[in-house]
Amino acid sequence: MVDLVVLDYGSGNLRSAERALARVGASVSVTADLGRAATADGLVVPGVGAYAACMAGIDAIDAGPVIAERVAAGRPVLGICVGFQILFAVGEEHGVVTKGLGLFGGTVRRL
């Protein structure tokens, strides 16, 4: 069984992601524990709300380096909604420009 962590950094529809992943047969933990996030088979970074608020949550638990290390090592990371957007260098939303994790170049902005 695949061991997945849904990262709890204060943003996102955590329980919906947990239920969906469990429904397809994964063993799922919802946690802010960065050790678990680093060692799980896969890491899910959810996100609901504003780009700046999601980045503030990631920064508050210092999750950026763990996410970056997983991506650099080719280990599975799935960003959902704003959790995907924060993987980019910059986000522009509501007139606010916020630095992202910078794992992908480019700016996320309204089309």
Backbone bond lengths (Angstrom), bond angles and torsions (degrees), N, CA, C in turn:
res aa  C-N    CA-C-N  psi(-1)  N-CA   C-N-CA  omega(-1)  CA-C   N-CA-C  phi
1 M - - - 1.441 - - 1.531 109.09 -
2 V 1.311 116.22 136.91 1.460 122.34 -179.33 1.533 109.65 -76.36
3 D 1.327 116.17 133.26 1.463 123.31 -179.74 1.521 109.14 -97.92
4 L 1.339 116.82 113.27 1.458 121.71 -178.60 1.516 111.18 -117.17
5 V 1.327 115.79 146.93 1.460 122.18 173.26 1.521 108.15 -117.31
6 V 1.327 115.49 129.00 1.457 122.26 169.06 1.526 104.85 -96.95
7 L 1.325 116.23 116.67 1.449 121.66 -173.60 1.523 110.90 -74.53
8 D 1.317 115.90 121.43 1.462 122.38 178.01 1.526 108.57 -97.35
9 Y 1.316 115.10 101.20 1.465 120.22 177.43 1.523 110.37 -121.12
10 G 1.331 115.21 20.61 1.452 120.79 175.84 1.512 115.07 92.06
11 S 1.321 118.08 7.27 1.453 120.76 -179.75 1.515 109.25 -143.23
12 G 1.283 115.81 137.24 1.457 118.75 174.94 1.506 112.49 121.99
13 N 1.306 114.04 161.92 1.447 121.58 178.34 1.523 106.85 -91.24
14 L 1.319 115.73 75.83 1.458 123.09 -170.93 1.523 113.05 -60.47
15 R 1.312 116.46 -48.79 1.479 119.67 -174.26 1.521 111.64 -69.24
16 S 1.322 118.02 -33.83 1.467 119.58 176.54 1.521 110.65 -65.56
17 A 1.325 116.88 -43.28 1.466 120.58 177.07 1.523 110.22 -62.93
18 E 1.325 116.76 -44.38 1.465 121.05 179.25 1.528 111.29 -58.82
19 R 1.331 116.55 -47.99 1.472 120.30 -178.85 1.530 111.66 -64.09
20 A 1.316 117.41 -42.03 1.466 120.71 -179.13 1.524 110.86 -62.94
21 L 1.320 116.92 -43.52 1.466 120.61 -179.29 1.522 111.60 -69.49
22 A 1.319 117.35 -39.21 1.466 120.77 177.34 1.523 110.38 -65.60
23 R 1.305 116.54 -36.06 1.475 120.84 -179.00 1.529 112.05 -62.21
24 V 1.323 116.90 -29.51 1.466 119.59 178.90 1.523 111.95 -93.86
25 G 1.345 116.53 9.82 1.453 119.84 170.18 1.513 117.48 102.73
26 A 1.316 118.37 7.33 1.463 120.20 179.99 1.526 110.36 -86.33
27 S 1.319 114.97 154.25 1.456 122.04 168.24 1.517 105.83 -89.53
28 V 1.344 117.23 118.32 1.459 121.00 -170.08 1.522 111.02 -121.17
29 S 1.337 115.81 134.35 1.460 122.77 172.40 1.514 107.73 -120.91
30 V 1.325 116.98 136.37 1.458 122.46 171.56 1.520 105.60 -103.61
31 T 1.339 116.25 116.69 1.457 119.04 -173.75 1.523 111.61 -157.64
32 A 1.330 115.01 156.45 1.462 122.10 171.12 1.524 110.49 -99.63
33 D 1.324 117.20 5.19 1.470 122.84 -178.36 1.532 109.10 -71.20
34 L 1.320 116.31 109.67 1.467 120.84 -176.41 1.524 112.45 -69.28
35 G 1.326 117.81 -27.07 1.458 120.56 174.51 1.519 111.01 -62.84
36 R 1.331 115.84 -44.09 1.468 120.28 177.40 1.524 110.29 -66.31
37 A 1.347 116.09 -40.25 1.461 120.18 179.74 1.527 110.94 -62.23
38 A 1.313 116.68 -34.58 1.462 121.22 -178.56 1.521 112.20 -74.67
39 T 1.322 117.89 -33.04 1.460 120.45 -171.94 1.520 115.53 -100.71
40 A 1.318 117.83 -13.06 1.467 120.49 -179.06 1.529 110.62 -63.16
41 D 1.327 115.71 158.47 1.467 120.35 176.51 1.526 111.19 -61.80
42 G 1.318 116.35 -35.85 1.454 121.22 179.48 1.509 110.92 -146.18
43 L 1.330 116.00 150.14 1.460 122.63 179.64 1.516 108.89 -120.86
44 V 1.323 115.75 129.61 1.460 121.90 176.99 1.525 107.56 -110.16
45 V 1.336 115.35 126.68 1.462 121.90 178.25 1.526 106.69 -111.49
46 P 1.340 116.93 98.69 1.457 119.36 179.66 1.524 109.68 -79.91
47 G 1.307 117.18 177.71 1.457 119.70 175.63 1.505 111.24 -176.95
48 V 1.306 115.36 128.90 1.456 122.42 176.06 1.513 106.84 -136.39
49 G 1.318 116.45 134.97 1.462 119.46 177.25 1.505 111.75 112.41
50 A 1.312 115.82 -148.89 1.454 122.39 -174.78 1.528 111.42 -87.71
51 Y 1.311 115.04 145.95 1.463 122.93 179.00 1.523 110.55 -54.42
52 A 1.334 117.56 -49.12 1.467 121.45 -177.42 1.523 111.54 -61.81
53 A 1.316 117.31 -39.59 1.471 120.79 179.72 1.526 110.93 -67.06
54 C 1.319 116.97 -39.43 1.470 119.86 177.71 1.521 110.63 -64.98
55 M 1.326 117.36 -43.64 1.464 119.61 178.09 1.529 111.21 -64.04
56 A 1.326 117.33 -36.22 1.466 120.12 177.57 1.526 110.14 -62.37
57 G 1.339 117.07 -39.01 1.463 120.86 177.81 1.515 112.29 -67.06
58 I 1.326 116.56 -42.10 1.474 121.43 177.48 1.530 109.43 -61.86
59 D 1.332 115.93 -45.35 1.468 120.46 179.89 1.530 111.30 -65.07
60 A 1.319 117.30 -37.35 1.466 121.14 -176.87 1.524 112.58 -61.57
61 I 1.339 116.42 -33.82 1.473 118.51 178.84 1.525 111.51 -103.31
62 D 1.344 116.90 5.39 1.465 123.61 178.78 1.525 112.15 57.23
63 A 1.331 115.56 43.13 1.465 120.83 -177.50 1.526 113.83 -84.09
64 G 1.330 117.99 -15.64 1.461 120.80 -177.64 1.518 114.11 -52.96
65 P 1.338 119.00 -49.29 1.462 119.11 -180.00 1.526 114.20 -61.57
66 V 1.313 117.37 -36.14 1.480 119.92 179.51 1.521 110.00 -66.67
67 I 1.326 116.53 -44.23 1.467 120.15 178.42 1.524 109.65 -62.56
68 A 1.335 116.90 -45.85 1.468 121.76 -179.49 1.524 111.65 -61.60
69 E 1.316 117.45 -42.38 1.473 120.91 179.30 1.520 111.43 -63.41
70 R 1.319 116.65 -40.38 1.468 119.78 178.52 1.529 110.41 -63.25
71 V 1.327 116.44 -46.66 1.465 120.54 -179.56 1.522 110.00 -62.38
72 A 1.329 118.33 -45.83 1.465 122.48 -179.40 1.525 111.64 -60.74
73 A 1.322 116.58 -33.44 1.470 121.33 -179.29 1.529 112.44 -86.20
74 G 1.319 117.03 -0.21 1.466 120.33 -179.23 1.521 113.29 73.89
75 R 1.324 116.54 22.02 1.472 121.57 179.77 1.521 108.81 -90.46
76 P 1.318 118.20 142.18 1.464 121.74 -172.21 1.526 114.91 -60.03
77 V 1.342 113.56 128.81 1.459 123.58 172.78 1.524 106.05 -136.16
78 L 1.327 116.16 128.43 1.459 121.72 177.06 1.513 108.60 -118.21
79 G 1.315 116.57 115.70 1.458 121.04 174.29 1.513 108.59 -94.28
80 I 1.330 116.38 132.02 1.458 121.65 179.47 1.522 108.74 -113.86
81 C 1.317 116.49 126.81 1.459 123.90 177.37 1.539 109.28 58.15
82 V 1.319 119.06 -123.03 1.464 120.86 -179.18 1.524 110.22 -65.47
83 G 1.319 117.69 -24.15 1.460 121.10 174.86 1.520 112.23 -62.73
84 F 1.324 117.51 -25.45 1.464 121.54 172.97 1.529 110.03 -82.13
85 Q 1.314 116.19 -42.13 1.458 120.59 -177.03 1.526 112.48 -60.09
86 I 1.332 117.56 -37.95 1.466 119.94 -177.62 1.522 113.33 -69.43
87 L 1.325 117.27 -9.03 1.461 120.25 175.50 1.535 111.35 -72.01
88 F 1.333 117.45 -17.06 1.456 122.50 179.54 1.526 111.12 -82.05
89 A 1.331 115.97 170.46 1.471 121.71 -174.27 1.522 113.22 -66.95
90 V 1.328 116.59 -40.25 1.464 121.19 -172.50 1.521 109.52 -146.55
91 G 1.310 115.72 148.28 1.454 121.39 171.88 1.513 109.91 -126.78
92 E 1.344 115.94 136.38 1.463 121.74 176.03 1.516 107.44 -116.53
93 E 1.330 115.48 121.31 1.456 118.80 -178.84 1.520 109.25 -152.86
94 H 1.332 116.52 131.31 1.462 122.09 178.59 1.534 111.67 55.59
95 G 1.319 116.96 36.42 1.454 121.36 -179.96 1.520 115.15 76.54
96 V 1.322 116.43 5.69 1.467 121.49 -179.08 1.528 108.55 -107.50
97 V 1.323 116.74 129.69 1.462 122.37 176.16 1.528 106.96 -103.98
98 T 1.339 115.75 122.94 1.457 121.20 -175.56 1.517 109.65 -126.01
99 K 1.320 115.85 133.85 1.459 121.09 176.15 1.530 108.61 -69.73
100 G 1.334 114.79 133.18 1.459 120.61 176.42 1.525 110.08 -98.49
101 L 1.325 115.94 -163.91 1.459 120.73 -178.79 1.527 112.77 -75.97
102 G 1.325 117.87 -19.31 1.458 121.14 175.93 1.515 115.34 72.73
103 L 1.323 117.51 21.32 1.466 120.35 179.48 1.525 111.60 -77.32
104 F 1.317 115.96 -22.65 1.454 123.29 172.59 1.518 106.41 -127.41
105 G 1.337 115.79 141.89 1.466 119.25 176.92 1.515 110.00 -71.96
106 G 1.289 115.65 158.68 1.459 119.82 174.24 1.506 113.56 111.10
107 T 1.326 112.52 170.89 1.450 121.86 -177.23 1.519 109.55 -118.62
108 V 1.312 116.51 134.19 1.460 121.82 174.07 1.525 106.37 -90.28
109 R 1.339 115.94 120.42 1.460 120.06 178.98 1.514 109.12 -144.83
110 R 1.296 114.48 162.49 1.463 121.25 179.90 1.520 109.61 -63.55
111 L 1.327 115.63 137.45 1.471 120.79 177.71 1.511 110.34 -78.98
